Amino acid sequence: MKNSRVCPKCQNDEIVRIPGEARAFGAGNNILVGGTIFSAAKVTRYLCASCGFSEEWVGSADDLASIKKKYAT
Ligand SMILES: [Zn+2]
């Protein structure tokens, strides 16, 4: 959906991009990867405005590396 700009569930092309955020106390769409909010990986959401299906993407390669380091088994 991020790449195709079309909803895979209903084929609608009204895709809303909701940017990830990392605010105080972990508010916003993010994944905590370190001891503080300043190291949180931001997660961008893509939402179909027709059926409500949503996808989430971590946009930064650095963040992906940090998540992998913390969560991969
Ligand atoms: Zn849809």
N, CA, C, O and the ligand as a Tripos MOL2 file, in Angstrom:
@<TRIPOS>MOLECULE
protein
  293   291    74     0     0
PROTEIN
NO_CHARGES

@<TRIPOS>ATOM
      1 N           0.8310   -1.2110    0.0000 N.3       1 MET1
      2 CA          0.0000    0.0000    0.0000 C.3       1 MET1
      3 C           0.8630    1.2580    0.0000 C.2       1 MET1
      4 O           0.5470    2.2410   -0.6700 O.2       1 MET1
      5 N           1.9540    1.2130    0.7590 N.am      2 LYS2
      6 CA          2.9200    2.3060    0.7680 C.3       2 LYS2
      7 C           3.4690    2.5270   -0.6410 C.2       2 LYS2
      8 O           3.6420    3.6620   -1.0850 O.2       2 LYS2
      9 N           3.7370    1.4250   -1.3290 N.am      3 ASN3
     10 CA          4.3520    1.5290   -2.6490 C.3       3 ASN3
     11 C           3.3310    1.6070   -3.7780 C.2       3 ASN3
     12 O           3.5140    2.3540   -4.7390 O.2       3 ASN3
     13 N           2.2580    0.8340   -3.6570 N.am      4 SER4
     14 CA          1.3030    0.7750   -4.7610 C.3       4 SER4
     15 C           0.2830    1.9050   -4.7130 C.2       4 SER4
     16 O          -0.2930    2.2660   -5.7390 O.2       4 SER4
     17 N           0.0520    2.4770   -3.5010 N.am      5 ARG5
     18 CA         -0.9430    3.5300   -3.3440 C.3       5 ARG5
     19 C          -2.3580    3.0340   -3.6390 C.2       5 ARG5
     20 O          -3.2630    3.8240   -3.9060 O.2       5 ARG5
     21 N          -2.5310    1.7150   -3.5850 N.am      6 VAL6
     22 CA         -3.8570    1.1380   -3.7760 C.3       6 VAL6
     23 C          -4.0990    0.1560   -2.6370 C.2       6 VAL6
     24 O          -3.1990   -0.5990   -2.2680 O.2       6 VAL6
     25 N          -5.3100    0.1610   -2.0750 N.am      7 CYS7
     26 CA         -5.6250   -0.7530   -0.9870 C.3       7 CYS7
     27 C          -5.7080   -2.1780   -1.5210 C.2       7 CYS7
     28 O          -6.4290   -2.4310   -2.4860 O.2       7 CYS7
     29 N          -4.9760   -3.1240   -0.9030 N.am      8 PRO8
     30 CA         -4.9980   -4.5150   -1.3760 C.3       8 PRO8
     31 C          -6.3130   -5.2180   -1.0470 C.2       8 PRO8
     32 O          -6.6050   -6.2750   -1.6080 O.2       8 PRO8
     33 N          -7.1000   -4.6510   -0.1550 N.am      9 LYS9
     34 CA         -8.3570   -5.2870    0.2540 C.3       9 LYS9
     35 C          -9.5320   -4.8560   -0.6040 C.2       9 LYS9
     36 O         -10.3790   -5.6790   -0.9530 O.2       9 LYS9
     37 N          -9.5960   -3.5740   -0.9500 N.am     10 CYS10
     38 CA        -10.7770   -3.0870   -1.6800 C.3      10 CYS10
     39 C         -10.4240   -2.3310   -2.9510 C.2      10 CYS10
     40 O         -11.3120   -1.8230   -3.6360 O.2      10 CYS10
     41 N          -9.1230   -2.2480   -3.2770 N.am     11 GLN11
     42 CA         -8.6380   -1.6110   -4.5130 C.3      11 GLN11
     43 C          -8.8890   -0.1140   -4.5600 C.2      11 GLN11
     44 O          -8.7440    0.4940   -5.6200 O.2      11 GLN11
     45 N          -9.2610    0.5000   -3.4390 N.am     12 ASN12
     46 CA         -9.4620    1.9440   -3.4110 C.3      12 ASN12
     47 C          -8.1000    2.6440   -3.4670 C.2      12 ASN12
     48 O          -7.1060    2.1160   -2.9670 O.2      12 ASN12
     49 N          -8.0580    3.8400   -4.0790 N.am     13 ASP13
     50 CA         -6.7630    4.5290   -4.1720 C.3      13 ASP13
     51 C          -6.6800    5.7620   -3.2670 C.2      13 ASP13
     52 O          -5.7780    6.5860   -3.4150 O.2      13 ASP13
     53 N          -7.6200    5.8830   -2.3340 N.am     14 GLU14
     54 CA         -7.5370    6.9680   -1.3460 C.3      14 GLU14
     55 C          -6.7780    6.4710   -0.1270 C.2      14 GLU14
     56 O          -7.3750    5.9530    0.8170 O.2      14 GLU14
     57 N          -5.4540    6.6330   -0.1500 N.am     15 ILE15
     58 CA         -4.6200    6.1540    0.9430 C.3      15 ILE15
     59 C          -4.1470    7.3360    1.7740 C.2      15 ILE15
     60 O          -3.5570    8.2760    1.2420 O.2      15 ILE15
     61 N          -4.4050    7.2940    3.0780 N.am     16 VAL16
     62 CA         -3.9970    8.3690    3.9700 C.3      16 VAL16
     63 C          -2.7060    7.9640    4.6730 C.2      16 VAL16
     64 O          -2.6120    6.8690    5.2270 O.2      16 VAL16
     65 N          -1.7190    8.8440    4.6500 N.am     17 ARG17
     66 CA         -0.4440    8.5780    5.3210 C.3      17 ARG17
     67 C          -0.4370    9.2750    6.6720 C.2      17 ARG17
     68 O          -0.6150   10.4900    6.7450 O.2      17 ARG17
     69 N          -0.2330    8.5120    7.7420 N.am     18 ILE18
     70 CA         -0.2160    9.0670    9.0910 C.3      18 ILE18
     71 C           1.1980    8.9040    9.6380 C.2      18 ILE18
     72 O           1.6240    7.7890    9.9380 O.2      18 ILE18
     73 N           1.9180   10.0040    9.7660 N.am     19 PRO19
     74 CA          3.3210    9.9050   10.1750 C.3      19 PRO19
     75 C           3.4810    9.3870   11.5950 C.2      19 PRO19
     76 O           2.6490    9.6690   12.4570 O.2      19 PRO19
     77 N           4.5440    8.6320   11.8440 N.am     20 GLY20
     78 CA          4.8500    8.1590   13.1820 C.3      20 GLY20
     79 C           5.3320    9.3040   14.0430 C.2      20 GLY20
     80 O           5.8560   10.2980   13.5410 O.2      20 GLY20
     81 N           5.1490    9.1550   15.3540 N.am     21 GLU21
     82 CA          5.5880   10.1910   16.2740 C.3      21 GLU21
     83 C           6.2030    9.5340   17.4930 C.2      21 GLU21
     84 O           5.8890    8.3890   17.8170 O.2      21 GLU21
     85 N           7.0760   10.2570   18.1630 N.am     22 ALA22
     86 CA          7.6140    9.7750   19.4320 C.3      22 ALA22
     87 C           7.5630   10.9410   20.4120 C.2      22 ALA22
     88 O           8.4710   11.7710   20.4530 O.2      22 ALA22
     89 N           6.5010   10.9930   21.1930 N.am     23 ARG23
     90 CA          6.3390   12.0850   22.1580 C.3      23 ARG23
     91 C           6.5980   11.5710   23.5670 C.2      23 ARG23
     92 O           6.8920   10.3940   23.7730 O.2      23 ARG23
     93 N           6.4820   12.4740   24.5270 N.am     24 ALA24
     94 CA          6.7220   12.1290   25.9270 C.3      24 ALA24
     95 C           5.9030   10.9190   26.3460 C.2      24 ALA24
     96 O           4.7680   10.7460   25.9000 O.2      24 ALA24
     97 N           6.4740   10.0900   27.1970 N.am     25 PHE25
     98 CA          5.8460    8.8860   27.7320 C.3      25 PHE25
     99 C           5.5000    7.8640   26.6390 C.2      25 PHE25
    100 O           4.6310    7.0150   26.8370 O.2      25 PHE25
    101 N           6.1660    7.9450   25.5100 N.am     26 GLY26
    102 CA          5.9550    6.9530   24.4550 C.3      26 GLY26
    103 C           4.7390    7.2000   23.5950 C.2      26 GLY26
    104 O           4.3860    6.3460   22.7820 O.2      26 GLY26
    105 N           4.0780    8.3530   23.7470 N.am     27 ALA27
    106 CA          2.8890    8.6480   22.9440 C.3      27 ALA27
    107 C           3.2440    8.7260   21.4700 C.2      27 ALA27
    108 O           4.3610    9.0920   21.1050 O.2      27 ALA27
    109 N           2.2800    8.3760   20.6280 N.am     28 GLY28
    110 CA          2.5090    8.3760   19.1870 C.3      28 GLY28
    111 C           2.7860    6.9620   18.7220 C.2      28 GLY28
    112 O           2.9790    6.0540   19.5310 O.2      28 GLY28
    113 N           2.8050    6.7840   17.4160 N.am     29 ASN29
    114 CA          3.0230    5.4500   16.8680 C.3      29 ASN29
    115 C           4.5190    5.2160   16.7190 C.2      29 ASN29
    116 O           5.1640    5.7740   15.8310 O.2      29 ASN29
    117 N           5.0580    4.3830   17.6010 N.am     30 ASN30
    118 CA          6.5010    4.1490   17.5830 C.3      30 ASN30
    119 C           6.8250    2.8320   18.2760 C.2      30 ASN30
    120 O           5.9660    2.2160   18.9070 O.2      30 ASN30
    121 N           8.0750    2.4160   18.1480 N.am     31 ILE31
    122 CA          8.5620    1.2030   18.8200 C.3      31 ILE31
    123 C           9.7650    1.6170   19.6550 C.2      31 ILE31
    124 O          10.7210    2.1910   19.1330 O.2      31 ILE31
    125 N           9.7160    1.3280   20.9450 N.am     32 LEU32
    126 CA         10.8260    1.7220   21.8060 C.3      32 LEU32
    127 C          12.0120    0.7850   21.5970 C.2      32 LEU32
    128 O          11.8770   -0.4350   21.6950 O.2      32 LEU32
    129 N          13.1580    1.3620   21.3120 N.am     33 VAL33
    130 CA         14.3400    0.5300   21.0680 C.3      33 VAL33
    131 C          15.4800    0.8570   22.0250 C.2      33 VAL33
    132 O          16.4850    0.1460   22.0640 O.2      33 VAL33
    133 N          15.3270    1.9310   22.7960 N.am     34 GLY34
    134 CA         16.3960    2.2900   23.7120 C.3      34 GLY34
    135 C          15.8280    2.7080   25.0510 C.2      34 GLY34
    136 O          14.6590    2.4510   25.3370 O.2      34 GLY34
    137 N          16.6370    3.3450   25.8730 N.am     35 GLY35
    138 CA         16.1990    3.7200   27.2070 C.3      35 GLY35
    139 C          15.2940    4.9360   27.2360 C.2      35 GLY35
    140 O          14.5630    5.1320   28.2070 O.2      35 GLY35
    141 N          15.3240    5.7570   26.1980 N.am     36 THR36
    142 CA         14.5330    6.9860   26.2100 C.3      36 THR36
    143 C          13.6930    7.1090   24.9540 C.2      36 THR36
    144 O          13.8640    6.3690   23.9850 O.2      36 THR36
    145 N          12.7820    8.0640   25.0020 N.am     37 ILE37
    146 CA         11.8890    8.3170   23.8720 C.3      37 ILE37
    147 C          12.6750    8.8170   22.6520 C.2      37 ILE37
    148 O          12.2130    8.7080   21.5160 O.2      37 ILE37
    149 N          13.8660    9.3640   22.9070 N.am     38 PHE38
    150 CA         14.6470    9.9180   21.7970 C.3      38 PHE38
    151 C          15.2220    8.8300   20.8890 C.2      38 PHE38
    152 O          15.6860    9.1090   19.7830 O.2      38 PHE38
    153 N          15.1840    7.5970   21.3700 N.am     39 SER39
    154 CA         15.6890    6.5080   20.5370 C.3      39 SER39
    155 C          14.5580    5.6480   19.9770 C.2      39 SER39
    156 O          14.8050    4.5620   19.4530 O.2      39 SER39
    157 N          13.3110    6.1330   20.0880 N.am     40 ALA40
    158 CA         12.1760    5.3630   19.5830 C.3      40 ALA40
    159 C          12.1520    5.3700   18.0610 C.2      40 ALA40
    160 O          12.4130    6.3930   17.4290 O.2      40 ALA40
    161 N          11.8350    4.2150   17.4780 N.am     41 ALA41
    162 CA         11.6800    4.1130   16.0230 C.3      41 ALA41
    163 C          10.2650    4.5410   15.6610 C.2      41 ALA41
    164 O           9.2950    4.0140   16.2060 O.2      41 ALA41
    165 N          10.1470    5.4850   14.7510 N.am     42 LYS42
    166 CA          8.8270    5.9760   14.3580 C.3      42 LYS42
    167 C           8.2030    5.0550   13.3190 C.2      42 LYS42
    168 O           8.8690    4.5790   12.4000 O.2      42 LYS42
    169 N           6.9030    4.8180   13.4910 N.am     43 VAL43
    170 CA          6.1860    3.9070   12.6010 C.3      43 VAL43
    171 C           5.1230    4.6980   11.8380 C.2      43 VAL43
    172 O           4.2200    5.2800   12.4410 O.2      43 VAL43
    173 N           5.2360    4.7140   10.5190 N.am     44 THR44
    174 CA          4.2690    5.4190    9.6870 C.3      44 THR44
    175 C           3.1390    4.4820    9.3070 C.2      44 THR44
    176 O           3.3740    3.3300    8.9430 O.2      44 THR44
    177 N           1.9080    4.9790    9.3920 N.am     45 ARG45
    178 CA          0.7360    4.1720    9.0960 C.3      45 ARG45
    179 C           0.1330    4.6160    7.7620 C.2      45 ARG45
    180 O           0.0470    5.8080    7.4690 O.2      45 ARG45
    181 N          -0.2770    3.6460    6.9750 N.am     46 TYR46
    182 CA         -0.9820    3.9340    5.7230 C.3      46 TYR46
    183 C          -2.3810    3.3600    5.8640 C.2      46 TYR46
    184 O          -2.5580    2.1590    6.0700 O.2      46 TYR46
    185 N          -3.3630    4.2270    5.7520 N.am     47 LEU47
    186 CA         -4.7420    3.8350    6.0160 C.3      47 LEU47
    187 C          -5.6060    4.0060    4.7750 C.2      47 LEU47
    188 O          -5.5650    5.0480    4.1200 O.2      47 LEU47
    189 N          -6.3800    2.9910    4.4570 N.am     48 CYS48
    190 CA         -7.3330    3.0890    3.3540 C.3      48 CYS48
    191 C          -8.5290    3.9040    3.8360 C.2      48 CYS48
    192 O          -9.1580    3.5630    4.8370 O.2      48 CYS48
    193 N          -8.8410    4.9880    3.1130 N.am     49 ALA49
    194 CA         -9.9300    5.8720    3.5250 C.3      49 ALA49
    195 C         -11.2880    5.2620    3.1940 C.2      49 ALA49
    196 O         -12.3220    5.7970    3.5950 O.2      49 ALA49
    197 N         -11.2940    4.1570    2.4730 N.am     50 SER50
    198 CA        -12.5660    3.5440    2.1100 C.3      50 SER50
    199 C         -12.9680    2.4280    3.0720 C.2      50 SER50
    200 O         -14.0700    2.4500    3.6210 O.2      50 SER50
    201 N         -12.0650    1.4350    3.2810 N.am     51 CYS51
    202 CA        -12.4600    0.2810    4.1100 C.3      51 CYS51
    203 C         -11.7950    0.2830    5.4820 C.2      51 CYS51
    204 O         -12.2030   -0.4840    6.3540 O.2      51 CYS51
    205 N         -10.7830    1.1200    5.6990 N.am     52 GLY52
    206 CA        -10.1740    1.2110    7.0140 C.3      52 GLY52
    207 C          -8.9840    0.2990    7.2320 C.2      52 GLY52
    208 O          -8.3990    0.2950    8.3150 O.2      52 GLY52
    209 N          -8.6140   -0.4760    6.2220 N.am     53 PHE53
    210 CA         -7.4320   -1.3330    6.3410 C.3      53 PHE53
    211 C          -6.2030   -0.4530    6.5360 C.2      53 PHE53
    212 O          -6.0790    0.5890    5.8940 O.2      53 PHE53
    213 N          -5.2810   -0.8740    7.4330 N.am     54 SER54
    214 CA         -4.0720   -0.0770    7.6180 C.3      54 SER54
    215 C          -2.8220   -0.9310    7.6170 C.2      54 SER54
    216 O          -2.8330   -2.1000    8.0030 O.2      54 SER54
    217 N          -1.7490   -0.3080    7.1720 N.am     55 GLU55
    218 CA         -0.4320   -0.9330    7.1200 C.3      55 GLU55
    219 C           0.5190   -0.0670    7.9180 C.2      55 GLU55
    220 O           0.3460    1.1500    7.9850 O.2      55 GLU55
    221 N           1.5210   -0.6800    8.5240 N.am     56 GLU56
    222 CA          2.4870    0.1060    9.2860 C.3      56 GLU56
    223 C           3.8940   -0.1760    8.7780 C.2      56 GLU56
    224 O           4.2630   -1.3230    8.5260 O.2      56 GLU56
    225 N           4.6780    0.9040    8.6330 N.am     57 TRP57
    226 CA          6.0330    0.7690    8.1020 C.3      57 TRP57
    227 C           7.0140    1.5520    8.9570 C.2      57 TRP57
    228 O           6.7640    2.7010    9.3230 O.2      57 TRP57
    229 N           8.1260    0.9180    9.2680 N.am     58 VAL58
    230 CA          9.2470    1.6310    9.8680 C.3      58 VAL58
    231 C          10.0780    2.1520    8.6990 C.2      58 VAL58
    232 O          10.5460    1.3790    7.8630 O.2      58 VAL58
    233 N          10.2570    3.4780    8.6530 N.am     59 GLY59
    234 CA         10.8240    4.0880    7.4560 C.3      59 GLY59
    235 C          12.3380    4.1450    7.4000 C.2      59 GLY59
    236 O          12.9120    4.1960    6.3130 O.2      59 GLY59
    237 N          12.9980    4.1370    8.5560 N.am     60 SER60
    238 CA         14.4260    4.3980    8.5260 C.3      60 SER60
    239 C          15.2530    3.1240    8.7020 C.2      60 SER60
    240 O          14.9300    2.2710    9.5280 O.2      60 SER60
    241 N          16.3060    3.0110    7.9260 N.am     61 ALA61
    242 CA         17.1730    1.8300    7.9890 C.3      61 ALA61
    243 C          17.8540    1.7280    9.3520 C.2      61 ALA61
    244 O          18.0710    0.6280    9.8600 O.2      61 ALA61
    245 N          18.1910    2.8740    9.9420 N.am     62 ASP62
    246 CA         18.7960    2.8820   11.2800 C.3      62 ASP62
    247 C          17.8270    2.3050   12.3040 C.2      62 ASP62
    248 O          18.2090    1.5170   13.1690 O.2      62 ASP62
    249 N          16.5510    2.7180   12.1870 N.am     63 ASP63
    250 CA         15.5460    2.2230   13.1200 C.3      63 ASP63
    251 C          15.3560    0.7240   12.9610 C.2      63 ASP63
    252 O          15.2180    0.0090   13.9540 O.2      63 ASP63
    253 N          15.3480    0.2370   11.7250 N.am     64 LEU64
    254 CA         15.1980   -1.2000   11.4820 C.3      64 LEU64
    255 C          16.3340   -1.9680   12.1390 C.2      64 LEU64
    256 O          16.1230   -3.0270   12.7310 O.2      64 LEU64
    257 N          17.5370   -1.4250   12.0280 N.am     65 ALA65
    258 CA         18.7050   -2.0720   12.6290 C.3      65 ALA65
    259 C          18.5690   -2.1140   14.1460 C.2      65 ALA65
    260 O          18.8960   -3.1200   14.7760 O.2      65 ALA65
    261 N          18.0820   -1.0110   14.7370 N.am     66 SER66
    262 CA         17.9230   -0.9540   16.1940 C.3      66 SER66
    263 C          16.8670   -1.9370   16.6720 C.2      66 SER66
    264 O          17.0500   -2.6040   17.6910 O.2      66 SER66
    265 N          15.7590   -2.0290   15.9370 N.am     67 ILE67
    266 CA         14.6760   -2.9470   16.3030 C.3      67 ILE67
    267 C          15.1640   -4.3870   16.2300 C.2      67 ILE67
    268 O          14.8760   -5.2010   17.1070 O.2      67 ILE67
    269 N          15.9010   -4.6810   15.1810 N.am     68 LYS68
    270 CA         16.4380   -6.0200   14.9920 C.3      68 LYS68
    271 C          17.3550   -6.4060   16.1480 C.2      68 LYS68
    272 O          17.3010   -7.5180   16.6710 O.2      68 LYS68
    273 N          18.1940   -5.4540   16.5250 N.am     69 LYS69
    274 CA         19.1400   -5.6690   17.6100 C.3      69 LYS69
    275 C          18.4060   -5.9520   18.9170 C.2      69 LYS69
    276 O          18.8040   -6.8310   19.6810 O.2      69 LYS69
    277 N          17.3400   -5.2090   19.1700 N.am     70 LYS70
    278 CA         16.6360   -5.3580   20.4470 C.3      70 LYS70
    279 C          15.6860   -6.5600   20.4650 C.2      70 LYS70
    280 O          15.6020   -7.2560   21.4770 O.2      70 LYS70
    281 N          14.9680   -6.8140   19.3600 N.am     71 TYR71
    282 CA         13.8810   -7.7800   19.4010 C.3      71 TYR71
    283 C          14.1300   -9.1210   18.6970 C.2      71 TYR71
    284 O          13.4600  -10.1090   18.9970 O.2      71 TYR71
    285 N          15.0850   -9.1600   17.7660 N.am     72 ALA72
    286 CA         15.2970  -10.4020   17.0360 C.3      72 ALA72
    287 C          15.8600  -11.4650   17.9740 C.2      72 ALA72
    288 O          16.6640  -11.1620   18.8560 O.2      72 ALA72
    289 N          15.4370  -12.7090   17.7800 N.am     73 THR73
    290 CA         15.8990  -13.7610   18.6830 C.3      73 THR73
    291 C          16.9840  -14.6030   18.0150 C.2      73 THR73
    292 O          17.4980  -15.5420   18.6220 O.2      73 THR73
    293 ZN         -9.5540   -0.5430    1.3970 Zn       74 ZN74
@<TRIPOS>BOND
     1     1     2 1
     2     2     3 1
     3     3     4 2
     4     3     5 am
     5     5     6 1
     6     6     7 1
     7     7     8 2
     8     7     9 am
     9     9    10 1
    10    10    11 1
    11    11    12 2
    12    11    13 am
    13    13    14 1
    14    14    15 1
    15    15    16 2
    16    15    17 am
    17    17    18 1
    18    18    19 1
    19    19    20 2
    20    19    21 am
    21    21    22 1
    22    22    23 1
    23    23    24 2
    24    23    25 am
    25    25    26 1
    26    26    27 1
    27    27    28 2
    28    27    29 am
    29    29    30 1
    30    30    31 1
    31    31    32 2
    32    31    33 am
    33    33    34 1
    34    34    35 1
    35    35    36 2
    36    35    37 am
    37    37    38 1
    38    38    39 1
    39    39    40 2
    40    39    41 am
    41    41    42 1
    42    42    43 1
    43    43    44 2
    44    43    45 am
    45    45    46 1
    46    46    47 1
    47    47    48 2
    48    47    49 am
    49    49    50 1
    50    50    51 1
    51    51    52 2
    52    51    53 am
    53    53    54 1
    54    54    55 1
    55    55    56 2
    56    55    57 am
    57    57    58 1
    58    58    59 1
    59    59    60 2
    60    59    61 am
    61    61    62 1
    62    62    63 1
    63    63    64 2
    64    63    65 am
    65    65    66 1
    66    66    67 1
    67    67    68 2
    68    67    69 am
    69    69    70 1
    70    70    71 1
    71    71    72 2
    72    71    73 am
    73    73    74 1
    74    74    75 1
    75    75    76 2
    76    75    77 am
    77    77    78 1
    78    78    79 1
    79    79    80 2
    80    79    81 am
    81    81    82 1
    82    82    83 1
    83    83    84 2
    84    83    85 am
    85    85    86 1
    86    86    87 1
    87    87    88 2
    88    87    89 am
    89    89    90 1
    90    90    91 1
    91    91    92 2
    92    91    93 am
    93    93    94 1
    94    94    95 1
    95    95    96 2
    96    95    97 am
    97    97    98 1
    98    98    99 1
    99    99   100 2
   100    99   101 am
   101   101   102 1
   102   102   103 1
   103   103   104 2
   104   103   105 am
   105   105   106 1
   106   106   107 1
   107   107   108 2
   108   107   109 am
   109   109   110 1
   110   110   111 1
   111   111   112 2
   112   111   113 am
   113   113   114 1
   114   114   115 1
   115   115   116 2
   116   115   117 am
   117   117   118 1
   118   118   119 1
   119   119   120 2
   120   119   121 am
   121   121   122 1
   122   122   123 1
   123   123   124 2
   124   123   125 am
   125   125   126 1
   126   126   127 1
   127   127   128 2
   128   127   129 am
   129   129   130 1
   130   130   131 1
   131   131   132 2
   132   131   133 am
   133   133   134 1
   134   134   135 1
   135   135   136 2
   136   135   137 am
   137   137   138 1
   138   138   139 1
   139   139   140 2
   140   139   141 am
   141   141   142 1
   142   142   143 1
   143   143   144 2
   144   143   145 am
   145   145   146 1
   146   146   147 1
   147   147   148 2
   148   147   149 am
   149   149   150 1
   150   150   151 1
   151   151   152 2
   152   151   153 am
   153   153   154 1
   154   154   155 1
   155   155   156 2
   156   155   157 am
   157   157   158 1
   158   158   159 1
   159   159   160 2
   160   159   161 am
   161   161   162 1
   162   162   163 1
   163   163   164 2
   164   163   165 am
   165   165   166 1
   166   166   167 1
   167   167   168 2
   168   167   169 am
   169   169   170 1
   170   170   171 1
   171   171   172 2
   172   171   173 am
   173   173   174 1
   174   174   175 1
   175   175   176 2
   176   175   177 am
   177   177   178 1
   178   178   179 1
   179   179   180 2
   180   179   181 am
   181   181   182 1
   182   182   183 1
   183   183   184 2
   184   183   185 am
   185   185   186 1
   186   186   187 1
   187   187   188 2
   188   187   189 am
   189   189   190 1
   190   190   191 1
   191   191   192 2
   192   191   193 am
   193   193   194 1
   194   194   195 1
   195   195   196 2
   196   195   197 am
   197   197   198 1
   198   198   199 1
   199   199   200 2
   200   199   201 am
   201   201   202 1
   202   202   203 1
   203   203   204 2
   204   203   205 am
   205   205   206 1
   206   206   207 1
   207   207   208 2
   208   207   209 am
   209   209   210 1
   210   210   211 1
   211   211   212 2
   212   211   213 am
   213   213   214 1
   214   214   215 1
   215   215   216 2
   216   215   217 am
   217   217   218 1
   218   218   219 1
   219   219   220 2
   220   219   221 am
   221   221   222 1
   222   222   223 1
   223   223   224 2
   224   223   225 am
   225   225   226 1
   226   226   227 1
   227   227   228 2
   228   227   229 am
   229   229   230 1
   230   230   231 1
   231   231   232 2
   232   231   233 am
   233   233   234 1
   234   234   235 1
   235   235   236 2
   236   235   237 am
   237   237   238 1
   238   238   239 1
   239   239   240 2
   240   239   241 am
   241   241   242 1
   242   242   243 1
   243   243   244 2
   244   243   245 am
   245   245   246 1
   246   246   247 1
   247   247   248 2
   248   247   249 am
   249   249   250 1
   250   250   251 1
   251   251   252 2
   252   251   253 am
   253   253   254 1
   254   254   255 1
   255   255   256 2
   256   255   257 am
   257   257   258 1
   258   258   259 1
   259   259   260 2
   260   259   261 am
   261   261   262 1
   262   262   263 1
   263   263   264 2
   264   263   265 am
   265   265   266 1
   266   266   267 1
   267   267   268 2
   268   267   269 am
   269   269   270 1
   270   270   271 1
   271   271   272 2
   272   271   273 am
   273   273   274 1
   274   274   275 1
   275   275   276 2
   276   275   277 am
   277   277   278 1
   278   278   279 1
   279   279   280 2
   280   279   281 am
   281   281   282 1
   282   282   283 1
   283   283   284 2
   284   283   285 am
   285   285   286 1
   286   286   287 1
   287   287   288 2
   288   287   289 am
   289   289   290 1
   290   290   291 1
   291   291   292 2
@<TRIPOS>SUBSTRUCTURE
     1 MET1         2 RESIDUE 1 A MET
     2 LYS2         6 RESIDUE 1 A LYS
     3 ASN3        10 RESIDUE 1 A ASN
     4 SER4        14 RESIDUE 1 A SER
     5 ARG5        18 RESIDUE 1 A ARG
     6 VAL6        22 RESIDUE 1 A VAL
     7 CYS7        26 RESIDUE 1 A CYS
     8 PRO8        30 RESIDUE 1 A PRO
     9 LYS9        34 RESIDUE 1 A LYS
    10 CYS10       38 RESIDUE 1 A CYS
    11 GLN11       42 RESIDUE 1 A GLN
    12 ASN12       46 RESIDUE 1 A ASN
    13 ASP13       50 RESIDUE 1 A ASP
    14 GLU14       54 RESIDUE 1 A GLU
    15 ILE15       58 RESIDUE 1 A ILE
    16 VAL16       62 RESIDUE 1 A VAL
    17 ARG17       66 RESIDUE 1 A ARG
    18 ILE18       70 RESIDUE 1 A ILE
    19 PRO19       74 RESIDUE 1 A PRO
    20 GLY20       78 RESIDUE 1 A GLY
    21 GLU21       82 RESIDUE 1 A GLU
    22 ALA22       86 RESIDUE 1 A ALA
    23 ARG23       90 RESIDUE 1 A ARG
    24 ALA24       94 RESIDUE 1 A ALA
    25 PHE25       98 RESIDUE 1 A PHE
    26 GLY26      102 RESIDUE 1 A GLY
    27 ALA27      106 RESIDUE 1 A ALA
    28 GLY28      110 RESIDUE 1 A GLY
    29 ASN29      114 RESIDUE 1 A ASN
    30 ASN30      118 RESIDUE 1 A ASN
    31 ILE31      122 RESIDUE 1 A ILE
    32 LEU32      126 RESIDUE 1 A LEU
    33 VAL33      130 RESIDUE 1 A VAL
    34 GLY34      134 RESIDUE 1 A GLY
    35 GLY35      138 RESIDUE 1 A GLY
    36 THR36      142 RESIDUE 1 A THR
    37 ILE37      146 RESIDUE 1 A ILE
    38 PHE38      150 RESIDUE 1 A PHE
    39 SER39      154 RESIDUE 1 A SER
    40 ALA40      158 RESIDUE 1 A ALA
    41 ALA41      162 RESIDUE 1 A ALA
    42 LYS42      166 RESIDUE 1 A LYS
    43 VAL43      170 RESIDUE 1 A VAL
    44 THR44      174 RESIDUE 1 A THR
    45 ARG45      178 RESIDUE 1 A ARG
    46 TYR46      182 RESIDUE 1 A TYR
    47 LEU47      186 RESIDUE 1 A LEU
    48 CYS48      190 RESIDUE 1 A CYS
    49 ALA49      194 RESIDUE 1 A ALA
    50 SER50      198 RESIDUE 1 A SER
    51 CYS51      202 RESIDUE 1 A CYS
    52 GLY52      206 RESIDUE 1 A GLY
    53 PHE53      210 RESIDUE 1 A PHE
    54 SER54      214 RESIDUE 1 A SER
    55 GLU55      218 RESIDUE 1 A GLU
    56 GLU56      222 RESIDUE 1 A GLU
    57 TRP57      226 RESIDUE 1 A TRP
    58 VAL58      230 RESIDUE 1 A VAL
    59 GLY59      234 RESIDUE 1 A GLY
    60 SER60      238 RESIDUE 1 A SER
    61 ALA61      242 RESIDUE 1 A ALA
    62 ASP62      246 RESIDUE 1 A ASP
    63 ASP63      250 RESIDUE 1 A ASP
    64 LEU64      254 RESIDUE 1 A LEU
    65 ALA65      258 RESIDUE 1 A ALA
    66 SER66      262 RESIDUE 1 A SER
    67 ILE67      266 RESIDUE 1 A ILE
    68 LYS68      270 RESIDUE 1 A LYS
    69 LYS69      274 RESIDUE 1 A LYS
    70 LYS70      278 RESIDUE 1 A LYS
    71 TYR71      282 RESIDUE 1 A TYR
    72 ALA72      286 RESIDUE 1 A ALA
    73 THR73      290 RESIDUE 1 A THR
    74 ZN74       293 GROUP 0 **** ****
